[in-house]
Amino acid sequence: MSVKTLDRQGRWRNKIVALRMSPEENEHLDKLIKLSGLSKQDYLIHRILKKEITVHYSPRVFKAFRNQINDFNELLRDAQSVDKETAELIAYTIDLLQKFREEE
């Protein structure tokens, strides 16, 4: 049996919440999570409880930003149409970059 541990705020996290997603929705969620720098669990809890997501910038987050911007560049270079999820991801990325710029 695994050892029980408390989270950073001293809470027991012993309730499981599960959901089903399509592969496309999961891919979109994974991109948002990579840009946030949070764990999937923390990201989902923040979004569900409508808490503000504070990005903790690290080399991993910067790499995710770089990869995402390169993907946007390829998409725009090929003059492909932008679907709703991609437009949301572009807006989210720009919003995070603006917050980062304000912090400097």
Beta strands, then each sheet from edge to edge (+ up, - down):
end
